[in-house]
Amino acid sequence: MKLEQIYTGCIAEAAYYITSNGEAAIVDPLRETQPYIDRLHRDGVKLKYIFETHFHADFVSGHIDLAKKTGATIVYGPTSMKTGFDMYVGTDGEIFEVGGIKIKLIHTPGHTMESSCFLVSDEAGKETGLISGDTLFIGDVGRPDLAQHVIEDLTQDKLARHLYHSLRNKIMPLADDIIVYPNHGAGSACGKNMSKETTDTLGNQKRTNYALNPELNEEQFVEAILTGLTTPPQYFPKNVLMNIQGYSSLDSILEKGKKGYDVNAFELIANETRALVLDVRKPEDFAKGFIPNSINIGIDGSFAMWVGELILDIKQEILLVAESNEKVEEAIIRLSRVGYDNSIGYLEGGFDAWKNAGKEFDTVNRITAEELEKRAQAGAVHIIDIRKVSEFQSEHLLDAKNIPLNVLNNHLAEIPKEETFVLHCAGGYRSMIAASMLKQRGYENFVDVIGGFKDIKATSLPKTEYVCPTTLL
């Protein structure tokens, strides 16, 4: 038997590839199916099952395309949801055979009602691994407040209580030496306290995971897991519906998005369609020159997550500006992972072609942390810190104002256009996203700090490590 975790860091997601005696199963696949198909061919195995731990909120799974291309059966745990595709609804305790191994479905409602784990036993019959989906993470459990954004009467309190009993009655009785294989790691918004580790023994989780503390009664458990939850990203319920109802093939999405346009055609299409011009280059390249009104979300960062946070219309038509055709394709795929399927083309030759054609372009003024220090010594400086509240509360510049990037659009009235200000994040990635958003809305009197708070910390600028709690999330 081989059980392999396939981890995608940019969305903190883990899929699983399992083989035994010429047969295979894949759990929670990503949207792009070709890498799985290539792997199946290379290993000379036939895909028998596609197991889904639940209807995902933070990404669009590749289950539909993968089933069509391989003939494999899609399996979900017990659910009353009517899907837009053929699938098999498993029952609690049902055994699925893959080659010489057995995979047992364990229904664990709590994160969602259909949430299920898959217990893998090797050819000798030993239970070796638990693919735990969003029921159990390393250091955390799945948040129980997401399903209510799709089904109103599934309150977070109801689901939290389901989760308590799922963990106590279904998971904690399992052997300590079983390896836990979760669907997500640190950085995912599906939990609040996930470890950077992506696997662990169940025994160690019983000892260290706050949610598995046997001393917690049901009321204490509910309070513990509901405390500190932030507002989920707005695209989550939209992804859930796509995973339930179905979606277009990634092949057709790539075909549409990989249409290259010269400068004049690109400008014409942008104006006629009112498409969003999304520049996926590095922040430092974007700052030196960009197409007016374009938004920068660099592909080398948490690209898909920020697209989902900031582009409110999941059906928004998008025109891409990238440094190469390879980056264009990568951007289309990564957009599709979170349900943004309407890429309609890209600028041939990238921004250089636009600039060389003599077209108007804009820039972002940037300064170093040392230059910021000199400005502060010469007089008062208005500083806007766009990091998360938790980062700001940990340490920040004295008198800085915290407006997290994910709520920036809701707080523009707090940023006067006539007053000069300084913008920074942790390292420069998020602040350039914010800079592009502000430029699009007519702000000019600001500078961005190269290197962000990482470089600012090395200066003598006064800092504080405590701030009163705020309602900005």
C-alpha positions in Angstrom: 0.0 0.0 0.0 1.1 3.6 -0.7 -0.6 6.5 0.9 0.8 9.9 -0.2 -0.1 13.4 0.8 -0.2 15.9 -2.0 0.0 19.3 -0.4 -0.6 22.6 -2.2 0.8 25.4 0.0 -0.8 28.4 -1.7 -4.3 27.3 -0.5 -3.0 25.1 2.4 -4.9 22.0 1.0 -4.0 18.4 1.1 -5.2 15.7 -1.3 -4.4 12.1 -0.9 -3.3 9.4 -3.4 -3.7 5.8 -2.3 -2.7 2.7 -4.3 -2.7 -1.1 -3.7 -2.4 -4.0 -6.1 -3.2 -2.1 -9.3 -6.0 0.0 -8.0 -6.1 3.6 -6.6 -8.2 6.1 -4.7 -7.9 9.9 -4.5 -9.3 11.9 -1.7 -10.2 15.6 -2.0 -8.6 16.3 -5.4 -7.8 19.8 -6.6 -9.5 21.3 -9.7 -6.8 20.4 -12.1 -7.0 16.7 -12.9 -4.2 16.1 -15.4 -1.4 15.7 -12.7 -3.5 12.9 -11.1 -4.2 11.2 -14.4 -0.5 11.4 -15.4 0.4 9.8 -12.0 -2.1 7.0 -12.5 -0.7 6.2 -15.9 2.9 6.4 -14.6 2.1 4.0 -11.8 0.0 1.7 -14.0 -3.0 1.7 -11.7 -6.8 2.3 -12.2 -8.6 4.9 -10.2 -11.6 3.2 -8.5 -12.8 5.8 -6.1 -12.8 9.6 -5.6 -13.5 10.1 -1.9 -14.7 13.6 -0.8 -14.6 14.3 2.9 -17.3 17.0 2.5 -18.6 19.7 0.2 -15.6 22.0 0.4 -15.9 25.8 1.0 -12.4 27.0 0.4 -11.7 25.4 -3.0 -13.5 23.8 -5.9 -12.6 20.1 -6.0 -11.7 18.2 -9.2 -14.1 15.3 -8.4 -16.4 15.9 -11.4 -13.8 16.2 -14.1 -11.7 13.4 -12.6 -14.7 11.0 -12.6 -15.6 11.8 -16.2 -12.0 11.2 -17.4 -11.3 8.0 -15.4 -14.7 6.4 -14.8 -14.1 6.4 -11.0 -17.0 6.6 -8.6 -17.4 9.7 -6.5 -18.1 8.9 -2.8 -19.5 11.2 -0.2 -20.6 10.5 3.3 -24.3 10.5 4.4 -26.0 13.6 2.9 -29.4 14.8 1.8 -27.9 17.2 -0.8 -29.0 16.7 -4.4 -25.9 17.1 -6.6 -25.6 18.0 -10.2 -23.5 15.0 -11.0 -23.5 11.2 -10.4 -22.1 10.1 -7.0 -22.5 7.4 -4.4 -23.7 8.2 -0.9 -21.8 6.1 1.6 -23.1 5.0 5.0 -21.4 5.2 8.3 -19.1 2.3 8.8 -19.2 1.2 5.1 -16.1 -0.5 3.8 -14.6 0.2 0.4 -11.9 -2.1 -1.0 -9.0 -0.7 -3.1 -6.7 -3.5 -4.2 -5.7 -5.4 -1.1 -6.6 -2.6 1.4 -9.8 -1.4 3.0 -11.1 2.1 3.5 -13.8 2.6 6.1 -16.1 5.6 5.9 -16.7 7.2 9.4 -19.5 9.8 9.4 -18.3 12.7 11.6 -20.9 15.6 11.3 -19.8 18.9 12.8 -17.8 20.9 10.3 -20.7 20.2 8.0 -23.4 17.6 8.2 -22.0 15.3 5.6 -18.4 15.5 6.9 -16.7 12.1 7.0 -13.3 10.7 7.7 -11.8 7.7 5.9 -9.9 5.1 8.0 -7.3 3.2 5.9 -6.3 -0.4 6.8 -3.3 -1.9 5.0 -3.1 -5.3 3.3 -2.5 -7.0 6.7 -5.7 -5.4 8.1 -3.9 -3.0 10.4 -5.6 0.5 10.7 -2.8 2.8 9.8 -4.1 6.2 8.7 -7.1 8.5 9.2 -7.9 10.9 6.4 -9.7 13.4 8.6 -10.9 16.1 6.1 -12.0 19.2 8.0 -13.1 17.2 11.1 -9.7 17.1 12.7 -6.7 19.2 11.9 -3.2 19.1 13.4 -3.8 21.3 16.5 -7.3 22.2 15.7 -10.7 21.0 14.4 -12.9 22.3 11.6 -14.9 25.4 12.3 -18.6 24.8 12.7 -19.9 28.1 11.5 -19.5 27.7 7.7 -22.5 25.6 6.8 -24.9 28.2 8.1 -23.9 30.4 5.2 -25.4 27.8 2.9 -28.2 26.2 5.1 -29.5 28.8 7.5 -30.9 26.5 10.2 -27.5 24.7 10.6 -26.4 27.1 13.3 -22.8 27.0 14.6 -24.0 25.9 18.0 -25.8 22.9 16.5 -22.8 21.9 14.4 -20.4 22.4 17.3 -22.4 19.9 19.4 -22.4 17.4 16.5 -18.6 17.8 16.3 -18.2 17.2 20.0 -19.9 13.8 19.8 -18.2 12.9 16.5 -14.8 13.5 18.0 -15.6 11.7 21.3 -17.5 8.8 19.9 -15.9 8.2 16.5 -12.3 9.5 16.5 -10.9 9.5 20.0 -11.5 5.7 20.6 -9.2 4.9 17.6 -5.6 3.7 18.3 -3.0 6.2 19.2 -0.5 5.0 16.5 -2.8 5.9 13.7 -1.5 8.8 11.5 -3.9 11.7 11.1 -4.0 13.1 7.5 -6.1 16.3 7.5 -7.4 18.3 4.5 -5.7 21.6 5.5 -2.7 23.1 7.3 -1.7 26.5 8.7 -3.0 29.4 6.6 -6.4 27.9 5.8 -9.5 29.8 7.0 -11.3 26.4 7.7 -9.8 26.4 11.2 -8.4 29.0 13.6 -5.3 27.4 15.2 -3.8 24.9 12.8 -0.3 23.7 13.1 2.3 24.1 10.4 2.7 20.3 10.5 0.5 18.5 8.1 0.5 15.0 9.7 0.7 13.6 13.3 -0.2 10.6 15.3 -3.6 10.5 16.7 -2.1 9.8 20.2 -0.2 13.0 20.1 -3.2 15.0 19.0 -5.2 13.5 21.9 -2.5 14.9 24.2 -1.9 18.3 22.6 -5.0 19.4 20.6 -7.2 21.6 22.8 -10.4 20.3 21.2 -9.6 16.7 22.1 -9.1 17.5 25.8 -11.1 14.7 27.5 -11.8 17.0 30.5 -13.9 19.3 28.3 -17.7 18.7 28.7 -20.0 19.6 25.8 -20.7 23.2 26.9 -17.0 23.9 27.5 -16.1 22.4 24.1 -18.7 24.5 22.3 -17.4 27.7 23.9 -13.8 26.8 23.1 -14.2 26.2 19.4 -16.6 29.1 18.9 -14.4 31.6 20.6 -12.2 33.6 18.3 -13.8 32.7 15.0 -13.4 35.5 12.4 -15.8 36.2 9.5 -15.2 33.6 6.8 -14.1 34.7 3.3 -17.1 35.8 1.1 -16.3 33.2 -1.6 -16.7 30.2 0.7 -20.5 29.6 0.2 -20.1 30.1 -3.5 -17.5 27.4 -3.7 -19.8 25.0 -1.7 -22.5 25.5 -4.2 -20.1 24.8 -7.1 -19.0 21.6 -5.4 -22.6 20.5 -5.0 -24.1 21.7 -8.3 -21.2 21.2 -10.7 -19.0 23.4 -12.8 -17.5 23.9 -16.3 -14.5 21.7 -17.3 -11.2 23.2 -16.5 -10.2 22.4 -20.1 -12.8 24.8 -21.5 -11.8 27.4 -18.9 -8.2 27.2 -20.0 -9.1 27.4 -23.6 -11.1 30.6 -23.0 -8.5 32.2 -20.7 -5.4 31.5 -22.9 -6.5 33.8 -25.7 -3.7 36.4 -26.2 -4.5 40.0 -27.3 -2.2 42.7 -28.6 -2.1 46.0 -26.8 -4.9 47.7 -28.8 -7.2 44.7 -28.7 -6.6 44.2 -25.0 -7.5 47.8 -24.3 -10.6 47.6 -26.5 -11.8 44.4 -24.8 -11.1 45.8 -21.3 -13.2 48.9 -22.1 -16.1 47.0 -23.8 -16.5 44.2 -21.3 -15.6 46.2 -18.1 -13.4 43.2 -17.2 -11.1 43.4 -14.2 -7.5 43.8 -15.3 -5.6 41.5 -12.9 -1.9 42.0 -12.8 -0.2 38.9 -11.3 3.4 40.1 -11.4 5.6 40.6 -8.3 4.9 43.7 -6.2 8.3 45.2 -7.0 7.6 44.9 -10.7 4.1 46.2 -10.5 5.2 49.3 -8.5 7.6 50.3 -11.4 4.7 50.5 -13.9 1.2 49.1 -14.4 -1.9 49.6 -16.5 -4.1 52.3 -14.8 -7.0 50.8 -12.8 -5.5 47.3 -12.8 -5.3 45.4 -9.5 -2.1 43.6 -8.4 -2.4 40.2 -6.7 1.0 38.5 -7.1 0.9 34.9 -8.2 3.9 34.1 -6.0 2.0 34.7 -2.8 -1.4 33.5 -1.4 -2.9 34.4 -4.8 -6.1 32.4 -4.8 -7.0 33.3 -1.2 -6.7 37.0 -1.8 -8.6 36.8 -5.1 -11.4 35.1 -3.2 -11.3 37.7 -0.4 -11.2 40.8 -2.5 -13.0 40.1 -5.8 -16.6 39.9 -4.6 -18.2 38.8 -7.9 -17.1 35.2 -8.5 -18.4 35.5 -12.1 -16.3 38.6 -12.7 -14.6 38.6 -16.2 -10.9 38.9 -15.8 -8.1 39.9 -18.2 -4.6 38.9 -17.1 -1.3 40.7 -17.2 1.6 38.4 -16.4 5.4 38.1 -17.0 5.1 35.0 -19.2 2.5 32.7 -20.9 3.4 30.0 -18.3 2.3 32.4 -15.5 -0.9 33.1 -17.4 -1.8 29.5 -17.4 -0.8 29.1 -13.8 -3.0 32.1 -12.9 -6.0 30.6 -14.7 -5.7 27.3 -12.9 -5.2 28.9 -9.5 -8.2 31.2 -10.1 -10.3 28.2 -11.0 -9.3 26.5 -7.7 -11.5 29.0 -5.9 -14.2 29.2 -8.5 -13.2 32.2 -10.6 -13.7 30.7 -14.0 -14.2 33.7 -16.2 -10.7 34.6 -17.4 -11.3 35.9 -20.9 -7.7 36.5 -22.1 -4.3 38.0 -21.5 -2.0 40.8 -22.7 0.5 39.4 -25.2 4.0 40.5 -24.2 2.8 41.6 -20.8 3.3 45.1 -19.3 6.4 45.7 -21.4 4.3 45.5 -24.6 1.9 48.1 -23.1 4.7 50.4 -22.1 6.6 50.0 -25.4 3.4 50.9 -27.3 3.4 54.3 -25.6 0.3 53.7 -23.6 -0.4 55.6 -20.4 0.8 53.8 -17.2 1.0 54.5 -13.5 3.5 53.7 -10.7 3.5 53.3 -6.9 5.9 55.3 -4.9 7.9 53.2 -2.4 10.3 53.9 0.4 12.6 51.8 2.6 12.1 51.4 6.3 15.1 53.6 6.8 13.5 56.4 4.8 10.4 56.0 6.9 12.5 56.4 10.0 13.9 59.7 8.7 10.5 61.0 7.8 9.2 60.2 11.3 12.2 62.0 12.8 11.4 65.1 10.7 7.7 65.2 11.8 4.5 63.3 12.3 3.8 60.5 9.8 0.3 59.0 9.2 0.8 55.3 9.0 -1.8 52.7 7.9 -0.9 49.1 8.7 -3.0 46.7 6.6 -2.0 43.4 8.4 -4.5 41.2 10.2 -5.7 42.3 13.6 -3.8 39.5 15.3 -0.6 40.6 13.7 -1.2 44.2 14.6 -2.0 43.3 18.2 1.2 41.3 18.5 3.4 44.3 17.6 3.0 47.5 15.6 4.3 51.0 15.2 3.1 53.5 17.8 0.2 55.6 16.5 -0.3 53.4 13.4 -3.9 52.8 12.2 -4.9 49.2 11.5 -7.1 48.7 8.5 -6.7 45.0 7.5 -6.6 44.4 3.8 -9.7 42.2 3.7 -11.9 45.0 5.0 -10.0 47.9 3.3 -12.9 48.6 0.9 -15.3 49.1 3.8 -13.1 51.7 5.5 -12.0 54.0 2.6 -13.8 56.9 4.4 -11.1 56.7 7.1 -8.4 57.4 4.5 -8.4 61.0 3.5 -7.3 61.6 -0.1 -5.8 65.0 0.7 -3.5 63.8 3.5 -0.2 62.0 2.8 0.1 58.6 4.4 2.4 55.6 4.5 1.2 52.1 3.8 2.7 48.8 5.0 2.0 45.1 5.7 4.4 42.4 6.9 6.6 42.1 3.9 5.3 44.1 1.0 2.9 41.6 -0.8 -0.4 42.7 0.8 0.5 46.4 0.8 1.0 46.4 -2.9 -2.5 44.8 -3.3 -3.8 47.6 -1.2 -1.8 50.2 -3.1 -3.4 49.0 -6.4 -6.9 49.2 -4.9 -6.3 52.7 -3.6 -4.9 53.8 -6.9 -8.0 52.5 -8.6 -10.1 54.6 -6.3 -8.1 57.8 -7.0 -5.7 57.9 -4.1 -2.3 59.4 -4.9 -0.8 60.8 -1.7 0.8 57.7 -0.3 4.0 55.6 -0.3 4.4 51.9 0.3 7.2 50.6 2.6 9.5 48.1 0.9 9.9 45.0 3.1 7.0 46.0 5.3 7.1 45.5 9.1 9.8 42.9 8.7 12.2 45.7 7.8 10.5 48.3 10.0 11.2 46.2 13.1 15.0 46.7 12.6 14.6 50.5 12.9 14.4 52.6 16.0 10.8 53.7 15.3 8.7 53.4 18.5 6.6 50.2 18.7 4.0 48.8 21.0 3.2 45.1 21.7 -0.4 45.7 22.9 -3.5 47.3 21.6 -7.0 47.3 22.9 -9.2 44.7 21.0 -10.9 46.0 17.9 -13.9 44.9 15.9 -12.0 44.9 12.6 -11.5 41.3 11.6 
